[in-house]
Amino acid sequence: MRPHTPLARSLIEARARTDTLFGMVKPDAFYERPIPERHRIIFYLGHLDAFDWNQIGQGALGLTPFQNSFDQLFAFGIDPPVGQLPDDKPSDWPTVDEVLSYNQRVRLNLDEVLDQAPEQSLHVAVEHRLMHAETFAYILHQASLDHRLPPQTRLRLVGPAPDLAMIEIPEGPVTLGRPCHDGFGQSPDGSFGWDNEFDAHACSVASFAISKYKVTNGEYLEFVRAGAGPPPFWTRRSDQWFWLAMAGTIPLPLDWPVYVTYEQALAYARWAGKTLPTEAQFHRAAYGAPSGEERLYPWGDEPPDERRGNFDFRHWDPIPVTATPLGDSAFGVSQLVGNGWEWTTTPFQPFPGFQPFPFYPSYSAPFFDGAHFVLKGASPRTAARLLRRSFRNWFRPNYPYVYAGFRCVEN
């Protein structure tokens, strides 16, 4: 029986998206490690289908394993500190053909029973795969063009000059998180959320000012000229700076958002006499309104589309920070969703009432260690279904590969 429910079809569509990404890897490059701290590419080729099998096939439906060694080998990724490098060798991994054969058998077995799987398991599989579509995009971004095929891409290089003004956000209420779930990732309205998104709780945010636009490459260039180190996606030739775009190196686009680590973002903000927003301040600027209501998205309750921001895989790279005014928040702040995640000063910690998923207890809890910070918003490679208000991303403060920028606040 082929899957036919909308949620099952979403998993099939997500497979197609990640298959396209693996199709960009040149045949002799699957044992390369574009990011030194991460697994070799061959791991990710097997990981997504192994995760689906472990969560849905064995975990939810109790199917009999057919290749237990691969189920375990590809079960978990790694998140070591920057500079702590794995020591595995290419010979430690199976061949590409063996992994592809395993993936095909997983899909054939699962597709017969997907419609019998619990909705929560399917939500987890779909969103896990879509998150990896972004993760693998920035891994590919670090690979040389000798190891991957450049994508067909359209670049928007120039927009109106950004207004550097700060926008005053009045004191007001904020609701963080989602209403209480049943321990299986489901809100009372039936929608899905990850364990770290629960439970919903309200707080009040004091007045503050926030920059209308994300900090641009052009603004950050002044910081570099004052002695700061360059961001991860910049490279220099002679006396000119360039941007490492997905399809190749281009002259530095001054009105694109700068992508930096948390440490670099915080250093810039302090240099400018400001700081970074907290998670609650981001929510107030993004989803609040002068009336006191809270919106689903910064622009309102209408579904996301290309007019509102740079997300959902439409672009491989950023666009100018002024390019999507229809996505502005009720307070007039631009691109709070899309065109790059945004660092906050909030350590990644559980909300009150947090309960780990019993079927995936290691999703969030291992990262409540004070060594990761919350990011909000979305990047060009973030799926539309992950744009919900409660979604939280997190990374180490010196992790240099993610599509993440920032904006400044004054308290």
Secondary structure, 3 states (H helix, E strand, C coil): CCCCCHHHHHHHHHHHHHHHHHCCECHHHCCCCCCCCCCCHHHHHHHHHHHHHHHHHHHHCCCCCCCHHHHHHCCCCCCCCCCCCCCCCHHHCCCHHHHHHHHHHHHHHHHCCHHHCCHHHHHHHHHHHHHHHHHHHHHHHCCCCCCECCCCCCCCCCCCCCCCCEEEECCEEEEECECCCCCCCECCCCCECCHHHECCEEEEECCEEEECCCCEHHHHHHHHHCCCCCCCCEEEECCEEEEEECCEEEECCCCCECCCCHHHHHHHHHHCCCECCCHHHHHHHHHECCCCCECCECCECCCCCCCCCCCCCCCCCCCCCCCCHHHCCCCCCCCCCCCCEEEEEEECCCCCCCCCECCECCCCHHHCCCCCEEEECCCCCCCHHHCCCCCCEEECCCCCCCCEECCCEEC
